[in-house]
Amino acid sequence: MRSVQFSSYGGPEVLEIVETPELHAGGGEIRVAVRASSLPRGEMMIRSGQRRQQVPTTFPHRTGHDTADVVEEVGTGVDGVQVGDEEFGLAESAGSGANSDFVLLTTWARQPPA
């Protein structure tokens, strides 16, 4: 699967699209096909190195935290959601890679119809 990451601090030029291992939902998780994600100002500050004291970064660092998506796989212990549902949610933490083809979520909600 494709993911956006950076391997050093800097401007937008350090972002790269790379192939990363495919993820599968574990207990309490759903795997979603990402349809939309963001790159908020806080993440840009992490990438630039401005927040290296508050957010220690291990390289390579995958970008993206919030996402709108379609459920592809449901892990054990997850109720009330099924494959094909449209959800939005938050990846586990910074560096979890919501700017990817697929991401694992532990926090999500159903997308409203409009």
GUKEFI-451924 format. One record per residue: x, y, z of N, C-alpha, C, O in turn; residue in one letter. Coordinates in steps of 0.2 Angstrom, whole numbers, padded with zeros to 4 digits, always signed. Layout:
N
XYZXYZXYZXYZA
...
***
This chain:
114
+0004-0006+0000+0000+0000+0000+0004+0006+0000+0010+0006+0002M
+0002+0012-0002+0005+0018-0003+0004+0022+0004-0001+0022+0006R
+0009+0025+0006+0009+0030+0012+0013+0036+0011+0018+0036+0007S
+0011+0041+0014+0015+0048+0014+0020+0048+0020+0017+0047+0026V
+0026+0049+0019+0030+0049+0025+0036+0054+0024+0037+0057+0018Q
+0040+0056+0029+0046+0060+0028+0051+0056+0033+0050+0053+0038F
+0058+0057+0030+0063+0054+0034+0068+0059+0037+0074+0057+0039S
+0067+0065+0036+0071+0071+0039+0066+0077+0040+0061+0077+0037S
+0068+0081+0044+0064+0087+0045+0065+0092+0039+0071+0092+0036Y
+0060+0096+0037+0061+0100+0032+0054+0103+0029+0049+0102+0033G
+0054+0106+0024+0048+0108+0020+0044+0103+0017+0046+0097+0018G
+0040+0104+0012+0036+0100+0009+0040+0095+0004+0038+0089+0003P
+0046+0097+0003+0050+0093-0002+0053+0087+0002+0055+0082-0002E
+0052+0086+0008+0054+0080+0012+0049+0075+0012+0050+0069+0013V
+0043+0076+0010+0037+0071+0009+0039+0067+0003+0041+0069-0002L
+0037+0060+0004+0038+0056-0001+0032+0050+0000+0030+0049+0005E
+0030+0048-0006+0026+0042-0006+0029+0036-0007+0033+0035-0012I
+0028+0031-0002+0032+0025-0002+0027+0019-0001+0022+0020+0001V
+0030+0013-0003+0026+0007-0002+0027+0005+0005+0033+0004+0007E
+0022+0003+0009+0023+0001+0016+0019-0006+0017+0014-0007+0012T
+0020-0009+0022+0017-0016+0023+0009-0015+0023+0007-0010+0027P
+0005-0019+0021-0002-0019+0021-0004-0020+0029-0001-0025+0032E
-0009-0017+0031-0011-0017+0038-0017-0022+0038-0021-0022+0034L
-0018-0025+0044-0024-0029+0045-0027-0027+0052-0023-0027+0057H
-0033-0027+0053-0037-0025+0059-0035-0030+0065-0036-0036+0063A
-0033-0028+0070-0033-0032+0076-0039-0031+0081-0044-0028+0079G
-0038-0034+0087-0044-0033+0092-0045-0025+0093-0041-0022+0095G
-0052-0024+0093-0054-0017+0094-0052-0012+0088-0053-0006+0089G
-0050-0014+0083-0048-0010+0077-0053-0011+0071-0056-0017+0070E
-0053-0006+0067-0056-0007+0060-0050-0005+0055-0047+0000+0056I
-0050-0008+0049-0046-0006+0044-0050-0003+0039-0055-0005+0037R
-0048+0003+0037-0052+0007+0032-0048+0009+0026-0042+0010+0026V
-0052+0010+0020-0049+0012+0014-0050+0020+0015-0056+0022+0015A
-0044+0023+0015-0045+0031+0015-0047+0034+0009-0045+0033+0004V
-0052+0038+0010-0055+0042+0004-0053+0049+0005-0053+0053+0000R
-0052+0052+0011-0050+0059+0012-0046+0059+0019-0048+0055+0024A
-0041+0063+0019-0037+0064+0025-0034+0071+0025-0034+0074+0019S
-0031+0073+0030-0028+0080+0030-0021+0080+0032-0018+0075+0034S
-0018+0086+0031-0011+0087+0034-0012+0094+0037-0010+0099+0034L
-0014+0094+0044-0015+0100+0047-0009+0104+0049-0003+0101+0049P
-0010+0110+0051-0004+0114+0053+0001+0111+0058+0007+0111+0058R
-0002+0107+0063+0002+0104+0068+0007+0099+0065+0012+0098+0067G
+0004+0095+0060+0008+0090+0057+0014+0094+0053+0019+0091+0053E
+0012+0099+0050+0017+0103+0046+0023+0105+0051+0029+0106+0049M
+0021+0107+0057+0026+0110+0062+0030+0104+0064+0036+0105+0066M
+0027+0098+0065+0031+0092+0067+0036+0090+0061+0042+0089+0062I
+0034+0091+0055+0038+0089+0049+0044+0094+0049+0049+0092+0047R
+0043+0100+0050+0048+0106+0050+0053+0105+0055+0058+0108+0055S
+0051+0102+0061+0056+0101+0066+0054+0106+0072+0057+0106+0077G
+0049+0111+0071+0047+0116+0076+0044+0113+0082+0045+0116+0087Q
+0042+0107+0082+0039+0103+0088+0043+0097+0090+0041+0093+0094R
+0049+0097+0089+0053+0091+0090+0054+0090+0098+0055+0085+0100R
+0053+0096+0102+0054+0095+0109+0047+0092+0112+0047+0088+0116Q
+0041+0094+0109+0035+0092+0111+0033+0085+0108+0030+0081+0112Q
+0035+0084+0102+0033+0078+0099+0040+0074+0096+0041+0076+0090V
+0043+0070+0100+0049+0067+0097+0047+0063+0091+0042+0059+0091P
+0051+0063+0086+0049+0060+0080+0054+0055+0078+0060+0056+0078T
+0052+0049+0076+0056+0043+0074+0056+0043+0066+0050+0043+0064T
+0061+0043+0063+0061+0042+0055+0061+0035+0053+0065+0031+0056F
+0058+0033+0048+0053+0038+0044+0047+0039+0048+0045+0035+0052P
+0043+0044+0047+0037+0046+0050+0032+0047+0045+0032+0051+0041H
+0026+0043+0046+0021+0043+0042+0016+0048+0044+0015+0050+0050R
+0013+0052+0039+0009+0058+0041+0001+0056+0041-0001+0051+0038T
-0002+0060+0044-0010+0060+0044-0012+0057+0051-0010+0052+0053G
-0018+0060+0053-0021+0058+0059-0028+0057+0058-0031+0052+0061H
-0032+0061+0055-0039+0060+0054-0041+0058+0047-0037+0060+0042D
-0046+0055+0046-0048+0052+0040-0056+0051+0039-0059+0050+0044T
-0058+0051+0033-0065+0049+0031-0064+0043+0026-0059+0043+0022A
-0068+0038+0027-0066+0032+0024-0072+0027+0023-0077+0028+0025D
-0070+0021+0021-0074+0015+0020-0071+0009+0023-0066+0008+0022V
-0075+0006+0028-0073+0000+0032-0071-0005+0027-0075-0007+0023V
-0065-0008+0027-0063-0014+0023-0062-0020+0028-0063-0026+0025E
-0061-0020+0034-0060-0025+0038-0062-0024+0046-0060-0018+0048E
-0065-0028+0049-0067-0027+0056-0063-0032+0061-0064-0038+0059V
-0060-0029+0066-0056-0033+0070-0061-0037+0075-0067-0035+0076G
-0058-0041+0079-0062-0045+0084-0064-0040+0090-0060-0035+0091T
-0070-0041+0093-0072-0037+0098-0075-0030+0096-0077-0026+0100G
-0076-0029+0089-0079-0023+0087-0086-0024+0085-0088-0029+0081V
-0091-0020+0088-0098-0021+0086-0100-0015+0083-0098-0009+0084D
-0106-0015+0079-0109-0009+0077-0106-0007+0070-0109-0001+0068G
-0102-0010+0067-0099-0008+0061-0098-0014+0057-0096-0019+0059V
-0098-0013+0050-0097-0018+0046-0094-0016+0039-0093-0010+0038Q
-0091-0021+0036-0087-0019+0029-0092-0015+0025-0098-0017+0024V
-0090-0010+0022-0094-0006+0017-0096+0001+0021-0098+0005+0017G
-0097+0001+0028-0099+0007+0031-0094+0013+0030-0088+0012+0029D
-0097+0019+0029-0093+0025+0028-0093+0028+0035-0097+0029+0039E
-0086+0029+0037-0085+0031+0044-0080+0037+0043-0077+0038+0038E
-0079+0040+0049-0073+0045+0049-0070+0044+0056-0073+0041+0061F
-0064+0045+0057-0060+0043+0063-0053+0046+0063-0051+0050+0059G
-0050+0044+0069-0043+0046+0070-0039+0040+0071-0040+0035+0074L
-0033+0040+0067-0028+0035+0068-0025+0036+0075-0026+0041+0079A
-0022+0030+0077-0020+0030+0084-0016+0036+0087-0018+0038+0093E
-0011+0038+0083-0007+0044+0086-0004+0047+0080-0004+0044+0074S
-0001+0052+0081+0004+0055+0076+0009+0050+0073+0011+0046+0077A
+0009+0050+0067+0014+0045+0064+0011+0038+0062+0014+0034+0059G
+0004+0038+0063+0000+0032+0061-0001+0031+0054-0003+0026+0052S
-0001+0037+0050-0001+0036+0043-0008+0036+0040-0010+0032+0036G
-0013+0041+0042-0019+0042+0039-0019+0044+0032-0023+0043+0028A
-0013+0047+0030-0011+0049+0023-0009+0043+0019-0003+0043+0017N
-0013+0037+0019-0011+0031+0016-0017+0028+0013-0023+0030+0013S
-0016+0023+0009-0022+0019+0006-0026+0016+0011-0032+0016+0010D
-0023+0013+0016-0027+0010+0022-0024+0012+0028-0018+0014+0029F
-0028+0013+0033-0026+0014+0040-0030+0010+0045-0036+0009+0044V
-0027+0009+0051-0031+0006+0056-0034+0011+0061-0030+0016+0063L
-0040+0011+0063-0043+0016+0067-0045+0012+0074-0048+0006+0074L
-0045+0016+0079-0047+0013+0086-0053+0018+0088-0057+0017+0093T
-0053+0024+0085-0059+0029+0086-0062+0031+0080-0059+0033+0075T
-0069+0030+0079-0072+0032+0073-0079+0033+0075-0082+0032+0080W
-0083+0036+0070-0090+0037+0070-0093+0037+0063-0089+0038+0058A
-0099+0035+0062-0102+0035+0056-0103+0042+0053-0104+0047+0056R
-0101+0042+0046-0102+0048+0042-0109+0050+0042-0113+0046+0040Q
-0111+0056+0043-0118+0058+0041-0120+0058+0034-0115+0058+0030P
-0126+0057+0032-0128+0056+0025-0126+0062+0021-0125+0061+0015P
-0126+0068+0023-0124+0074+0019-0118+0077+0021-0116+0082+0018A
***
